[in-house]
């Protein structure tokens, strides 16, 4: 037999039906709790959206006031630049106006799920009108558009005013900044750190970002300094090239191909384009090597030596000549006419007076 439960008003009813009613009550309570939780979340989100909307509105108002102040200064600066000999728009203000317009465009549109918060903002049109000094009202939206249209174009240059020393500063969008000094010199600074200075005498000095320095003088001389190697390479209009090393070694490259090397100890070596070599030592000794490989040494006491593949010959100041051959034989001719010959063992085989 099935189980029953007693109900005082209706008597007995099945126990299974009582369980179903209890389950429906529990499910109904869960749904109510979910509805309450969702309503609370919705209220929190709407409060957050209201806060964000208020902050954005404050930002728009601040930007509008900033633009009004900048446009007021624009009139004053235009008069100042006209007195200084410059005219035209100022890229500093144009870029600021463009930045303000971009920030205004970046403001997100916050849309609430509640229809009451989807009404269009009134402040947008109310703050888009400003009054010029002449009493005419100008649309802010139109002025922002004009700022964007008149913002400095690619490779265009505009004056930005005077620095603390009274020098005129010129700027080129995205590539370089140019300054005109009172003495007539120009300094151009590029975006990568390279700086170019142009003197009144048309000389040019370029300081590269890696520390190298290149100078072009008015007469056409080019001087390049390598920072890493600490070496200076100079090229003159005549074609002469001079290389100065950090150890005080100096090389000269002549247009005819001759190379002259001055070593730190004072020795000078000359390499001719026909293959000849000449070395001058600090004590005055000169060593010359012909293109055939013959060497001649000139000493400061007047003596000379000649080195060939067959012999070595020394000539003294009094006219005596001594020759030593490769087989060891020696021959000496004195200034008096005497001739003495020794074999490879040093034995005199002839002594003719």
C-alpha positions in Angstrom: 0.0 0.0 0.0 1.2 3.6 -0.7 2.3 5.9 2.0 0.0 8.8 3.1 0.5 11.9 5.3 -2.2 13.5 7.3 -3.5 17.0 6.4 -5.8 18.5 9.1 -8.0 20.3 6.6 -8.1 17.8 3.7 -7.3 14.6 5.5 -4.7 12.3 4.2 -2.7 13.0 0.9 0.1 11.0 -0.8 3.6 11.5 0.6 5.2 11.8 -2.9 3.1 14.8 -3.7 4.4 16.5 -0.5 8.0 16.0 -1.6 7.2 17.6 -5.0 5.8 20.7 -3.4 8.9 21.0 -1.1 11.1 20.8 -4.2 9.1 23.5 -6.0 9.5 25.8 -3.0 13.3 25.3 -2.8 13.7 26.0 -6.5 11.5 29.1 -6.2 13.8 30.4 -3.5 16.9 29.9 -5.6 15.4 31.8 -8.5 14.5 34.7 -6.2 18.1 34.8 -4.9 19.5 34.8 -8.4 17.1 37.7 -9.4 18.3 39.6 -6.3 21.9 39.0 -7.2 21.5 40.0 -10.8 19.7 43.2 -9.8 22.5 44.0 -7.4 25.1 43.4 -10.2 23.1 45.6 -12.5 23.0 48.4 -10.0 26.8 48.2 -9.4 27.4 48.3 -13.2 25.2 51.3 -13.6 26.9 53.1 -10.8 30.2 52.4 -12.4 29.0 53.6 -15.8 27.7 56.8 -14.2 31.1 57.4 -12.6 33.0 56.7 -15.9 30.5 59.0 -17.8 31.1 61.8 -15.2 34.9 61.5 -15.5 34.7 61.6 -19.3 32.5 64.6 -19.2 35.0 66.3 -16.9 37.8 65.4 -19.3 35.9 66.9 -22.2 35.3 70.1 -20.4 39.0 70.3 -19.3 40.1 69.8 -22.9 37.7 72.4 -24.1 39.0 75.0 -21.6 42.6 74.1 -22.6 41.9 74.6 -26.3 40.2 78.0 -25.5 43.3 79.0 -23.7 45.6 77.9 -26.5 43.6 79.7 -29.1 43.8 82.8 -26.9 47.6 82.5 -26.8 47.7 81.9 -30.5 46.6 85.4 -31.3 49.3 86.8 -28.9 52.0 84.6 -30.3 51.1 85.5 -33.9 51.6 89.1 -33.1 54.9 88.4 -31.4 56.2 86.4 -34.4 55.1 89.0 -36.8 57.2 91.5 -34.9 60.2 89.0 -34.9 59.9 88.6 -38.7 58.1 85.3 -38.8 54.5 84.5 -39.8 52.4 81.4 -40.2 51.0 78.8 -37.9 52.8 77.5 -35.0 53.3 73.7 -35.0 53.5 73.6 -31.2 49.9 74.8 -30.9 48.7 72.8 -33.9 50.1 69.6 -32.4 48.5 70.4 -29.1 45.2 71.0 -30.8 45.5 67.8 -32.7 46.4 65.9 -29.5 43.3 67.4 -27.9 41.1 66.4 -30.8 42.6 62.8 -30.8 42.0 62.5 -27.1 38.4 63.6 -27.6 37.9 61.1 -30.3 39.4 58.3 -28.2 36.7 58.9 -25.5 34.6 55.7 -25.6 30.8 55.8 -25.8 29.5 54.2 -22.7 26.0 52.7 -23.2 24.0 51.6 -20.3 21.5 48.8 -20.4 19.0 51.2 -18.7 17.3 53.4 -21.4 17.5 56.4 -19.1 21.3 56.5 -19.4 21.3 56.3 -23.2 20.3 60.0 -23.8 22.8 62.0 -25.8 25.0 64.2 -23.7 24.1 67.9 -23.7 27.6 69.2 -22.9 29.1 68.3 -26.2 27.4 71.1 -28.1 27.3 73.5 -25.2 31.2 73.5 -24.9 31.9 73.6 -28.7 31.5 77.3 -29.1 34.1 79.9 -28.1 34.1 83.7 -28.5 37.0 85.4 -30.2 38.3 88.8 -29.1 36.4 90.5 -31.9 33.1 89.3 -30.6 32.6 86.6 -33.2 31.7 83.1 -32.1 33.5 80.3 -33.8 32.5 76.6 -33.7 35.0 74.6 -31.7 34.4 71.5 -33.9 35.3 73.6 -37.0 38.5 74.9 -35.3 39.5 71.4 -34.3 39.1 70.3 -37.9 41.1 73.3 -39.0 43.8 72.4 -36.5 44.0 68.9 -38.1 44.0 70.3 -41.6 46.6 72.9 -40.9 48.9 70.7 -38.7 52.3 70.7 -40.2 52.7 68.5 -43.2 55.5 66.1 -44.0 59.0 67.8 -44.3 57.5 71.2 -43.6 59.4 73.6 -41.4 57.9 76.3 -39.1 59.4 78.6 -36.5 58.7 77.6 -32.9 60.0 80.8 -31.2 63.2 81.9 -29.4 65.2 80.0 -26.8 66.7 81.4 -23.6 69.7 82.8 -25.6 67.5 84.5 -28.2 68.2 81.9 -30.9 65.4 81.1 -33.4 64.2 77.4 -33.2 62.8 75.7 -36.3 61.3 72.3 -36.4 60.6 69.8 -39.1 57.9 67.1 -38.4 59.2 63.7 -37.5 62.8 64.1 -38.9 64.8 67.0 -37.5 64.9 70.0 -35.3 66.7 73.1 -36.7 68.0 76.1 -34.7 69.2 79.4 -36.2 71.7 81.1 -33.9 72.2 84.8 -33.6 75.7 84.5 -35.2 74.2 83.1 -38.3 75.1 79.4 -37.7 72.5 76.7 -38.0 72.2 73.5 -35.9 70.1 70.6 -37.2 69.4 67.7 -34.8 68.0 64.5 -36.4 65.8 62.0 -34.7 68.6 59.4 -34.3 70.8 61.8 -32.4 72.9 63.0 -35.3 73.7 66.7 -35.2 74.7 68.9 -38.1 76.2 72.4 -37.7 76.5 74.8 -40.6 78.7 77.8 -40.0 78.5 81.2 -41.6 81.5 80.4 -43.7 79.6 77.4 -45.2 81.7 74.9 -43.2 79.7 71.8 -42.0 80.3 69.7 -38.9 78.3 66.5 -38.5 78.4 64.6 -35.2 76.9 61.1 -35.7 75.1 59.2 -33.1 78.0 56.7 -32.7 80.4 59.4 -31.8 82.0 59.9 -35.3 82.6 63.5 -36.4 82.8 64.7 -40.0 83.9 68.2 -40.8 83.8 69.9 -44.2 85.7 73.1 -44.2 85.0 76.1 -46.5 88.0 75.2 -48.8 86.6 71.7 -49.4 88.8 69.9 -46.9 87.0 66.9 -45.3 88.1 65.7 -41.8 86.5 62.5 -40.5 87.1 61.3 -37.0 86.4 57.6 -36.2 85.3 57.5 -32.5 85.8 53.7 -32.0 89.3 53.6 -33.6 90.2 57.1 -32.4 91.6 57.8 -35.9 91.3 60.9 -38.0 91.2 60.8 -41.8 91.6 64.1 -43.6 91.1 64.6 -47.4 92.4 67.8 -49.0 91.2 69.4 -52.2 94.6 68.6 -53.8 93.8 64.9 -53.3 96.2 64.4 -50.4 94.9 62.1 -47.7 96.3 62.1 -44.1 95.5 59.4 -41.6 96.3 60.1 -37.9 96.3 57.0 -35.6 95.9 57.2 -31.8 99.6 56.0 -31.3 100.8 59.2 -33.1 101.5 57.2 -36.3 100.7 59.3 -39.3 100.2 58.3 -42.9 100.1 60.5 -46.0 98.6 59.2 -49.3 99.6 61.4 -52.2 97.6 61.7 -55.4 100.4 60.0 -57.4 100.1 56.9 -55.2 103.1 57.7 -52.9 102.6 56.7 -49.3 104.5 58.4 -46.5 104.4 56.8 -43.0 105.7 58.6 -39.9 106.1 56.3 -37.0 106.0 57.4 -33.3 109.8 57.0 -32.8 110.4 59.5 -35.6 111.1 57.0 -38.4 109.7 58.0 -41.8 109.0 55.4 -44.5 108.1 56.4 -48.0 106.6 53.9 -50.5 106.7 55.1 -54.1 104.2 54.0 -56.7 107.0 52.4 -58.9 108.0 50.0 -56.1 110.8 52.0 -54.5 111.1 52.4 -50.8 112.9 54.9 -48.6 113.3 54.9 -44.8 114.7 57.8 -42.8 115.6 57.0 -39.2 115.8 59.4 -36.3 119.7 59.4 -36.3 119.7 60.5 -39.9 120.4 57.1 -41.5 118.6 56.7 -44.8 117.8 53.3 -46.3 116.7 53.1 -49.9 115.4 50.0 -51.7 115.1 50.0 -55.5 112.3 48.3 -57.4 114.7 45.5 -58.2 115.4 44.8 -54.5 118.8 46.5 -54.2 119.3 48.2 -50.8 121.4 51.3 -50.2 122.2 52.6 -46.7 123.5 56.1 -46.3 125.1 56.8 -42.9 125.5 60.2 -41.2 129.3 59.9 -41.3 129.3 59.8 -45.0 129.6 56.1 -45.5 127.3 54.1 -47.7 126.4 50.5 -48.2 125.0 48.7 -51.1 123.3 45.3 -50.7 122.6 43.1 -53.7 122.0 39.4 -54.3 125.7 39.0 -55.3 127.5 41.1 -52.8 127.6 43.7 -50.0 129.6 46.8 -50.7 130.6 49.5 -48.2 132.0 52.9 -49.4 133.9 55.0 -46.9 134.2 58.8 -46.9 137.9 58.7 -47.9 137.1 56.7 -51.1 137.9 53.3 -49.8 135.5 50.6 -51.1 135.1 47.2 -49.4 133.1 44.4 -51.1 132.1 41.1 -49.6 130.7 38.5 -52.1 128.2 35.7 -51.3 131.0 33.0 -51.6 133.0 34.7 -48.8 135.6 36.4 -51.0 136.6 39.9 -49.9 137.9 42.7 -52.0 139.2 46.1 -50.7 140.1 49.0 -52.9 141.9 51.8 -51.0 141.8 55.4 -52.1 145.6 55.2 -52.7 145.0 52.6 -55.4 146.0 49.6 -53.4 143.9 46.5 -53.9 143.7 43.6 -51.5 141.8 40.3 -52.0 141.0 37.6 -49.5 139.5 34.2 -50.1 136.6 32.7 -48.3 138.9 31.6 -45.5 140.3 35.1 -44.9 143.7 34.4 -46.5 145.2 37.2 -48.6 145.6 36.0 -52.1 146.5 39.3 -53.6 147.7 42.6 -52.3 148.6 45.0 -55.1 150.0 48.4 -54.2 
